[in-house]
Amino acid sequence: MSQHANLENGVAPIWVATGDGDYTPTKTCIGFYVTGGGSVSFTSGGNDITTTFLNSQFVTGQISSFSATGTTATGIYALVI
């Protein structure tokens, strides 16, 4: 089954701990969850982004990588399909 078929059939994402540092998903990342608030540095659509999130915040988007540099949030989980 292709990744696109997963999207079309509504398959739920898998939650993967990023280790709160440098992390590049091996599957398509469609968002992430932040347990402990703070800044998260990530790349989306070729753009490097660092922004602050609250505790227990869920973020949608296609993320290609996470960076330890600039990240202060904890308990970051990537949602991959």
C-alpha positions in Angstrom: 0.0 0.0 0.0 1.4 3.4 -0.9 1.6 6.3 1.4 -1.0 8.1 -0.8 -3.4 5.1 -0.3 -3.0 5.5 3.4 -4.1 9.2 3.2 -7.0 8.3 1.0 -8.2 5.5 3.3 -7.9 7.6 6.5 -5.2 5.5 8.2 -4.3 7.0 11.5 -0.8 8.3 11.9 1.9 6.6 14.0 3.3 8.7 16.9 7.1 8.7 17.1 9.2 10.4 19.8 11.7 12.8 18.2 14.0 12.8 21.2 13.5 16.6 21.3 16.5 17.1 19.1 17.7 16.5 15.5 15.2 14.1 13.9 14.4 13.4 10.3 11.3 11.2 9.8 11.7 8.2 7.5 8.0 8.4 6.6 5.7 11.3 5.8 5.3 13.6 8.8 1.8 15.2 8.9 2.2 17.1 12.2 3.5 16.9 15.7 2.5 17.1 19.4 4.3 19.0 22.1 4.0 17.8 25.7 6.0 20.5 27.4 5.7 24.0 25.9 8.6 25.9 24.4 10.2 26.6 21.1 10.4 24.0 18.3 12.7 24.3 15.3 11.6 22.4 12.2 11.6 22.5 8.4 8.4 22.6 6.4 8.1 23.2 2.7 11.9 24.0 2.5 11.5 26.7 5.2 13.3 26.6 8.5 10.9 27.6 11.3 11.3 28.2 15.0 8.2 29.1 16.9 6.8 28.7 20.5 4.1 26.3 21.4 2.0 25.8 24.6 1.9 22.6 26.7 -0.1 19.8 25.1 -0.3 21.5 21.7 -1.0 19.6 18.5 0.3 21.1 15.2 -0.6 20.0 11.7 1.6 20.4 8.6 4.1 18.5 6.5 7.4 18.5 8.5 10.6 17.2 6.8 12.9 17.5 9.8 13.3 18.7 13.4 16.3 20.5 14.8 17.8 20.5 18.3 19.1 24.1 17.7 16.6 26.5 19.0 14.3 23.8 20.4 13.4 24.2 24.1 10.1 22.3 24.1 10.0 18.7 25.5 8.1 15.6 24.7 7.8 16.2 21.0 6.1 13.5 19.0 6.0 13.4 15.2 2.9 12.0 13.6 3.9 9.9 10.6 2.1 7.9 7.9 
